[in-house]
Amino acid sequence: MARGDMDPRTGLLDYVVRNDAHTWIRRGGGLVAYGETARFTVTGPDRFTRAQEWWRSELAGAEVEDHLGVPGSGLIAFGSFAFSKTSPHESRLIVPRVVIGCSEGRTWLTYITDDAEAELTAESAEAALAAYLAEPAPDRVPDAADRLGPGVLSEDQYKLAVADGVQHVQAGELSKLVLARDVVAHLGGPVATAQVLRELAVRYEDCWTYAVDGLIGSTPEMLIKVENNTARARVLAGTLDRKNAPQGDPDYPNRVLAGSDKQLHEHQIAIDSLTETLQPFTSSMTSHSEPFVLQLPNVWHLASDVTAELVADERGEVPTSLALVQALHPTAAVCGTPTTVAGALIRQLEHLQRGPYAGPVGWIDAGGNGEWGIALRGAVVETPTRVRLYAGCGIVEGSQPEAELAETWSKFRPMIEALGLTGPSGSSGYQ
């Protein structure tokens, strides 16, 4: 059941009060959900196909009353997928019980139940929401025991991996490789996920703040958004840390990013990867002739937006957002190119399980609409007091190990600060 006449409160973030919220928020709009009506988990190379089959079966057996009929209203599922087809991490689709949505000035409440005898009324939906909001999670203050520690690779080991990756690129085996690393936040008390999400959503309002089953973050990169047969994507490649930018030089990011052959080359690889894969599903496609500089609180990025009109296949069906995710993932922005060569080198050089990091995260509705970002600038809550953060860099022929290491710290910064930790200090990078 979905309603379009619910009075909006001061903002969607007012509903992010529990640590078990599923969220998708940008500039005050999006979705916040609680509870679980159904769940599907899967591993392996066919994870997207099987997830789509499960979602179709859920839709076929559902009775949906949706008076609003906008993308994100009615029956929806939140999803998170493993980066790698070989990953043991379970990809998942989760159908929540209560969803609060907000888009273009409209706010709605959706109530989902698996009880055939349940009464679907406005009162029952609001009562279900009130039950979840009645027990908000407390905020957390920094603890003296909080610390940031190394992950699988030390800083020196990561620099060696980058140098090795550069050699493979210089040898002509591939044109780009994305190498990630992790750090671990050890907390003196339980993480306050809701507090972290609110801080990310306020500080990084141009990003998509997400939370699905312990995967949290605020990504600047939209893998694919489908709304009424129109697909949109935002591609990022090329990064410049704002921390050490000179004062009084407004042209600095344009000069350093847009004026860098290395950064432009990396960005062109990423945009070509997406547009070439998306083209068979479209009747027309437009993108920026040149990338623009996206300003975020921690970094500048070279960015390009792509818009495409989708066409029906031979069965007369327009691809759903999840079908396009399957076609597009992994892009050169998070893997490299050629994909097969890059994927093998990632497994060889990273020495870590990415799990859901750099995998698709987002939502899909009954009409196939949806928004799927790439799970970047994020972390996995492994236990109440241990949170694993991930960051990666695109490695091309001109990459320098020390610069790539510094870039990972700039990308860790949103989560480090949202967790109330101190960033890298001294040469070690850890507290």
C-alpha positions, 0 to 999 in steps of 0.5 A, a space after each residue: 500500500 502506498 499513500 501520496 498524502 502523508 504530511 512530510 516532516 522536516 526531512 527524510 533524515 528524521 526517519 533515519 533513527 535506527 541502526 537497522 534502517 535501509 537507506 537511499 538518500 540524496 539531497 533530502 529525497 529518496 527512501 528509508 525503510 525498516 523491517 523485512 518481509 522477504 529476503 533472497 540471497 545468492 552467490 556465484 556468476 549468475 547472482 544477477 539472473 537468479 535475483 531477477 528471477 526471484 523478484 519476478 516471482 515475488 511480483 507475480 504473487 503480490 497484490 499491490 495497491 499503489 495510488 501514487 504510481 511513482 518510481 519507488 512507491 509500491 512494492 520495492 526491494 533493496 539490494 546489495 551485490 558482491 563485486 566479484 562473481 567468485 566471491 563467497 559473500 552473499 548478494 541479497 535482495 530485501 523486501 522491507 516492511 515499511 518504506 518512507 519515500 520522498 521525491 520532487 516534493 511528494 512524500 509517501 508511506 508504503 506498508 508491505 506484509 506477507 500476512 494475507 489477512 492483514 488489513 492494509 489501511 493508512 492507520 495500519 501503515 502509520 502504526 507499523 512505522 510508529 512501532 519502528 520509530 518508537 525505539 531510536 538508537 542513541 547517538 555515539 560519542 568518540 571513545 578513548 579506545 577508538 582506533 584505526 588499524 591496518 587491513 589486509 595490506 600494509 601501506 608499503 604492501 599496497 604501494 608494491 601492489 600498485 607498482 606491480 600493477 603499473 608494470 602490467 599496464 606498461 607491458 600492454 596487458 591492460 590499459 587500466 587496473 583498479 586496486 583497492 585496500 582496506 583499513 579497520 575501525 576498532 571502536 570502544 563502543 557499538 557503532 551508531 549506524 544511524 548517526 553515521 548515515 545522517 552525517 554522511 547525508 548532510 555533508 555529502 548531499 551530492 552523493 547517494 547515502 546508502 545502507 543495506 544490511 550492514 553495508 553503509 556509505 555515501 557513493 558519488 557514482 551512479 551505476 544506473 538509474 532507470 525511471 520510466 524507460 530513461 536510464 541515467 548514469 554518473 561516471 567518475 574517474 580522476 581524483 584530486 584531494 582537496 586537503 592540500 589545495 592552495 588557497 585563493 586558486 579557484 582554477 586549481 581543480 580544473 587545471 590539475 584534473 582537466 589539464 592532466 593527460 593521465 586523469 583524462 585518459 583514465 576518465 575516458 576509459 571509464 566512460 567508454 566502458 559504460 557507453 559501449 555496454 549500454 548502447 545495445 539497450 538504447 535508441 539514443 544516448 547523450 553524454 558530456 563531450 568533456 568531463 566536468 569537475 565534481 566538487 565534494 567535501 573531501 575531493 574533486 572528481 572528473 565526472 560525466 553524466 550519461 542519459 539514454 532512452 531504453 528500447 524494448 527487446 525482441 519480446 517487447 520488454 524494456 530492460 529493468 534497472 537490475 537487468 542493466 546492472 547485470 550488463 554493466 557491472 563491473 565497469 572500468 571505473 571499479 575494475 579496469 579494462 579489459 575486465 577479465 585481465 583486470 579481474 584476475 590481477 585484482 585477485 592476485 594483487 589485492 589479497 582481500 575479499 572485496 565482498 560488496 565493496 564496489 558492487 552494485 547497491 540500491 533498489 528496484 520497484 515493481 515497474 523495473 525502475 530503480 537506482 543502483 550506485 556503486 558501493 564506494 566511500 563506504 564500509 561493512 559493519 562486521 561486528 558492533 565494534 569493528 567496521 571495515 573501510 574500503 577505498 580503491 584507485 585507478 592504476 594507469 601507465 602514469 600512476 605513482 604508488 605514493 600518490 595512489 596511497 594518498 588518494 586512498 586516504 582521501 577516499 577513506 576520509 568520509 567514513 573516518 570522519 563520520 565514525 568520529 575517528 581521526 584521519 591519518 597522522 604522520 607517516 604511518 597513517 594510523 593512530 
